[in-house]
């Protein structure tokens, strides 16, 4: 199975607000690092991490760069930017989800359930995609 890592997984490790959620996300990312899972993410996720760290958490640009560099250097993680923009607009129009989520979901392998999304964002469930939380993957 290939896992697509959503922004909230990275953010939970970077911010450490909830110890249990942090541990679940950290364990999942450690498993990726040890090549126990095939994992991908995309540039939209990195942009969302940047935006959230900057606007919500007020983290400095220098710190954000270091944190995103850490994501990019995570052994076992690949960055795949593959979208179907017309499909994304259709999903955005027909479902109550964020546009970024519709772009993520528009990836053909995600739509055909060849890739499972690892996320706490239940909006992906509205699209009947495969979604797991980190603790469900590593347990």
C-alpha positions as protocol buffer text, in pm:
chain_id: "A"
residue {
  index: 1
  type: UNK
  ca { x: 0 y: 0 z: 0 }
}
residue {
  index: 2
  type: UNK
  ca { x: 112 y: 353 z: -77 }
}
residue {
  index: 3
  type: UNK
  ca { x: 22 y: 626 z: 171 }
}
residue {
  index: 4
  type: UNK
  ca { x: -35 y: 991 z: 89 }
}
residue {
  index: 5
  type: UNK
  ca { x: 58 y: 1210 z: 387 }
}
residue {
  index: 6
  type: UNK
  ca { x: -167 y: 1511 z: 443 }
}
residue {
  index: 7
  type: UNK
  ca { x: -46 y: 1836 z: 601 }
}
residue {
  index: 8
  type: UNK
  ca { x: -206 y: 1773 z: 940 }
}
residue {
  index: 9
  type: UNK
  ca { x: 21 y: 1472 z: 1000 }
}
residue {
  index: 10
  type: UNK
  ca { x: 335 y: 1681 z: 956 }
}
residue {
  index: 11
  type: UNK
  ca { x: 185 y: 1966 z: 1159 }
}
residue {
  index: 12
  type: UNK
  ca { x: 101 y: 1738 z: 1452 }
}
residue {
  index: 13
  type: UNK
  ca { x: 469 y: 1641 z: 1476 }
}
residue {
  index: 14
  type: UNK
  ca { x: 598 y: 1994 z: 1425 }
}
residue {
  index: 15
  type: UNK
  ca { x: 363 y: 2153 z: 1680 }
}
residue {
  index: 16
  type: UNK
  ca { x: 327 y: 1876 z: 1944 }
}
residue {
  index: 17
  type: UNK
  ca { x: -3 y: 2004 z: 2093 }
}
residue {
  index: 18
  type: UNK
  ca { x: -151 y: 1665 z: 2181 }
}
residue {
  index: 19
  type: UNK
  ca { x: 88 y: 1398 z: 2316 }
}
residue {
  index: 20
  type: UNK
  ca { x: -110 y: 1097 z: 2188 }
}
residue {
  index: 21
  type: UNK
  ca { x: -160 y: 1243 z: 1842 }
}
residue {
  index: 22
  type: UNK
  ca { x: 206 y: 1350 z: 1832 }
}
residue {
  index: 23
  type: UNK
  ca { x: 315 y: 994 z: 1920 }
}
residue {
  index: 24
  type: UNK
  ca { x: 90 y: 839 z: 1655 }
}
residue {
  index: 25
  type: UNK
  ca { x: 214 y: 1076 z: 1383 }
}
residue {
  index: 26
  type: UNK
  ca { x: 576 y: 1048 z: 1491 }
}
residue {
  index: 27
  type: UNK
  ca { x: 559 y: 667 z: 1490 }
}
residue {
  index: 28
  type: UNK
  ca { x: 404 y: 671 z: 1144 }
}
residue {
  index: 29
  type: UNK
  ca { x: 671 y: 906 z: 1006 }
}
residue {
  index: 30
  type: UNK
  ca { x: 944 y: 696 z: 1169 }
}
residue {
  index: 31
  type: UNK
  ca { x: 801 y: 389 z: 991 }
}
residue {
  index: 32
  type: UNK
  ca { x: 818 y: 584 z: 663 }
}
residue {
  index: 33
  type: UNK
  ca { x: 1179 y: 675 z: 741 }
}
residue {
  index: 34
  type: UNK
  ca { x: 1257 y: 306 z: 797 }
}
residue {
  index: 35
  type: UNK
  ca { x: 1093 y: 219 z: 461 }
}
residue {
  index: 36
  type: UNK
  ca { x: 816 y: 16 z: 623 }
}
residue {
  index: 37
  type: UNK
  ca { x: 567 y: 201 z: 403 }
}
residue {
  index: 38
  type: UNK
  ca { x: 575 y: 368 z: 64 }
}
residue {
  index: 39
  type: UNK
  ca { x: 480 y: 730 z: 129 }
}
residue {
  index: 40
  type: UNK
  ca { x: 416 y: 1033 z: -85 }
}
residue {
  index: 41
  type: UNK
  ca { x: 298 y: 1389 z: -40 }
}
residue {
  index: 42
  type: UNK
  ca { x: 275 y: 1689 z: -271 }
}
residue {
  index: 43
  type: UNK
  ca { x: 368 y: 2055 z: -301 }
}
residue {
  index: 44
  type: UNK
  ca { x: 20 y: 2162 z: -192 }
}
residue {
  index: 45
  type: UNK
  ca { x: 74 y: 1991 z: 142 }
}
residue {
  index: 46
  type: UNK
  ca { x: 408 y: 2166 z: 188 }
}
residue {
  index: 47
  type: UNK
  ca { x: 244 y: 2500 z: 102 }
}
residue {
  index: 48
  type: UNK
  ca { x: -34 y: 2431 z: 352 }
}
residue {
  index: 49
  type: UNK
  ca { x: 221 y: 2344 z: 622 }
}
residue {
  index: 50
  type: UNK
  ca { x: 403 y: 2669 z: 546 }
}
residue {
  index: 51
  type: UNK
  ca { x: 83 y: 2875 z: 555 }
}
residue {
  index: 52
  type: UNK
  ca { x: -41 y: 2719 z: 880 }
}
residue {
  index: 53
  type: UNK
  ca { x: 293 y: 2757 z: 1060 }
}
residue {
  index: 54
  type: UNK
  ca { x: 317 y: 3118 z: 946 }
}
residue {
  index: 55
  type: UNK
  ca { x: -38 y: 3245 z: 983 }
}
residue {
  index: 56
  type: UNK
  ca { x: -176 y: 3042 z: 1273 }
}
residue {
  index: 57
  type: UNK
  ca { x: 132 y: 2956 z: 1479 }
}
residue {
  index: 58
  type: UNK
  ca { x: 331 y: 3274 z: 1394 }
}
residue {
  index: 59
  type: UNK
  ca { x: 652 y: 3080 z: 1342 }
}
residue {
  index: 60
  type: UNK
  ca { x: 936 y: 3270 z: 1178 }
}
residue {
  index: 61
  type: UNK
  ca { x: 1024 y: 3219 z: 814 }
}
residue {
  index: 62
  type: UNK
  ca { x: 1367 y: 3086 z: 911 }
}
residue {
  index: 63
  type: UNK
  ca { x: 1213 y: 2822 z: 1140 }
}
residue {
  index: 64
  type: UNK
  ca { x: 953 y: 2728 z: 877 }
}
residue {
  index: 65
  type: UNK
  ca { x: 1224 y: 2676 z: 617 }
}
residue {
  index: 66
  type: UNK
  ca { x: 1409 y: 2442 z: 852 }
}
residue {
  index: 67
  type: UNK
  ca { x: 1094 y: 2245 z: 932 }
}
residue {
  index: 68
  type: UNK
  ca { x: 993 y: 2205 z: 568 }
}
residue {
  index: 69
  type: UNK
  ca { x: 1350 y: 2111 z: 481 }
}
residue {
  index: 70
  type: UNK
  ca { x: 1316 y: 1836 z: 743 }
}
residue {
  index: 71
  type: UNK
  ca { x: 1004 y: 1707 z: 566 }
}
residue {
  index: 72
  type: UNK
  ca { x: 1179 y: 1715 z: 229 }
}
residue {
  index: 73
  type: UNK
  ca { x: 1472 y: 1521 z: 371 }
}
residue {
  index: 74
  type: UNK
  ca { x: 1254 y: 1251 z: 528 }
}
residue {
  index: 75
  type: UNK
  ca { x: 1397 y: 927 z: 393 }
}
residue {
  index: 76
  type: UNK
  ca { x: 1129 y: 722 z: 221 }
}
residue {
  index: 77
  type: UNK
  ca { x: 907 y: 1018 z: 131 }
}
residue {
  index: 78
  type: UNK
  ca { x: 850 y: 1115 z: -232 }
}
residue {
  index: 79
  type: UNK
  ca { x: 694 y: 1436 z: -360 }
}
residue {
  index: 80
  type: UNK
  ca { x: 442 y: 1363 z: -635 }
}
residue {
  index: 81
  type: UNK
  ca { x: 253 y: 1649 z: -798 }
}
residue {
  index: 82
  type: UNK
  ca { x: -17 y: 1489 z: -1009 }
}
residue {
  index: 83
  type: UNK
  ca { x: -357 y: 1653 z: -1032 }
}
residue {
  index: 84
  type: UNK
  ca { x: -661 y: 1647 z: -1254 }
}
residue {
  index: 85
  type: UNK
  ca { x: -771 y: 2009 z: -1231 }
}
residue {
  index: 86
  type: UNK
  ca { x: -1110 y: 1957 z: -1396 }
}
residue {
  index: 87
  type: UNK
  ca { x: -1182 y: 1664 z: -1163 }
}
residue {
  index: 88
  type: UNK
  ca { x: -1073 y: 1880 z: -868 }
}
residue {
  index: 89
  type: UNK
  ca { x: -1314 y: 2156 z: -967 }
}
residue {
  index: 90
  type: UNK
  ca { x: -1593 y: 1902 z: -1000 }
}
residue {
  index: 91
  type: UNK
  ca { x: -1520 y: 1762 z: -652 }
}
residue {
  index: 92
  type: UNK
  ca { x: -1500 y: 2112 z: -509 }
}
residue {
  index: 93
  type: UNK
  ca { x: -1833 y: 2201 z: -668 }
}
residue {
  index: 94
  type: UNK
  ca { x: -2017 y: 1887 z: -555 }
}
residue {
  index: 95
  type: UNK
  ca { x: -1880 y: 1834 z: -204 }
}
residue {
  index: 96
  type: UNK
  ca { x: -1834 y: 2053 z: 99 }
}
residue {
  index: 97
  type: UNK
  ca { x: -1453 y: 2030 z: 106 }
}
residue {
  index: 98
  type: UNK
  ca { x: -1157 y: 2266 z: 74 }
}
residue {
  index: 99
  type: UNK
  ca { x: -1019 y: 2323 z: -275 }
}
residue {
  index: 100
  type: UNK
  ca { x: -677 y: 2193 z: -169 }
}
residue {
  index: 101
  type: UNK
  ca { x: -841 y: 1868 z: -58 }
}
residue {
  index: 102
  type: UNK
  ca { x: -1020 y: 1840 z: -392 }
}
residue {
  index: 103
  type: UNK
  ca { x: -686 y: 1883 z: -571 }
}
residue {
  index: 104
  type: UNK
  ca { x: -527 y: 1613 z: -354 }
}
residue {
  index: 105
  type: UNK
  ca { x: -821 y: 1381 z: -417 }
}
residue {
  index: 106
  type: UNK
  ca { x: -807 y: 1441 z: -794 }
}
residue {
  index: 107
  type: UNK
  ca { x: -491 y: 1229 z: -821 }
}
residue {
  index: 108
  type: UNK
  ca { x: -597 y: 925 z: -1023 }
}
residue {
  index: 109
  type: UNK
  ca { x: -437 y: 673 z: -789 }
}
residue {
  index: 110
  type: UNK
  ca { x: -608 y: 830 z: -488 }
}
residue {
  index: 111
  type: UNK
  ca { x: -942 y: 833 z: -673 }
}
residue {
  index: 112
  type: UNK
  ca { x: -905 y: 467 z: -771 }
}
residue {
  index: 113
  type: UNK
  ca { x: -804 y: 373 z: -414 }
}
residue {
  index: 114
  type: UNK
  ca { x: -454 y: 258 z: -504 }
}
residue {
  index: 115
  type: UNK
  ca { x: -325 y: 515 z: -253 }
}
residue {
  index: 116
  type: UNK
  ca { x: -456 y: 563 z: 99 }
}
residue {
  index: 117
  type: UNK
  ca { x: -464 y: 912 z: 247 }
}
residue {
  index: 118
  type: UNK
  ca { x: -316 y: 941 z: 596 }
}
residue {
  index: 119
  type: UNK
  ca { x: -498 y: 1231 z: 756 }
}
residue {
  index: 120
  type: UNK
  ca { x: -718 y: 1343 z: 1043 }
}
residue {
  index: 121
  type: UNK
  ca { x: -929 y: 1533 z: 789 }
}
residue {
  index: 122
  type: UNK
  ca { x: -1261 y: 1347 z: 768 }
}
residue {
  index: 123
  type: UNK
  ca { x: -1361 y: 1558 z: 465 }
}
residue {
  index: 124
  type: UNK
  ca { x: -1185 y: 1296 z: 253 }
}
residue {
  index: 125
  type: UNK
  ca { x: -1447 y: 1046 z: 375 }
}
residue {
  index: 126
  type: UNK
  ca { x: -1714 y: 1249 z: 193 }
}
residue {
  index: 127
  type: UNK
  ca { x: -1542 y: 1143 z: -129 }
}
residue {
  index: 128
  type: UNK
  ca { x: -1542 y: 774 z: -31 }
}
residue {
  index: 129
  type: UNK
  ca { x: -1166 y: 754 z: -54 }
}
residue {
  index: 130
  type: UNK
  ca { x: -937 y: 533 z: 150 }
}
residue {
  index: 131
  type: UNK
  ca { x: -832 y: 730 z: 458 }
}
residue {
  index: 132
  type: UNK
  ca { x: -656 y: 618 z: 773 }
}
residue {
  index: 133
  type: UNK
  ca { x: -524 y: 796 z: 1077 }
}
residue {
  index: 134
  type: UNK
  ca { x: -160 y: 729 z: 1165 }
}
residue {
  index: 135
  type: UNK
  ca { x: -244 y: 507 z: 1461 }
}
residue {
  index: 136
  type: UNK
  ca { x: -457 y: 288 z: 1234 }
}
residue {
  index: 137
  type: UNK
  ca { x: -164 y: 236 z: 999 }
}
residue {
  index: 138
  type: UNK
  ca { x: 106 y: 158 z: 1254 }
}
residue {
  index: 139
  type: UNK
  ca { x: -99 y: -60 z: 1491 }
}
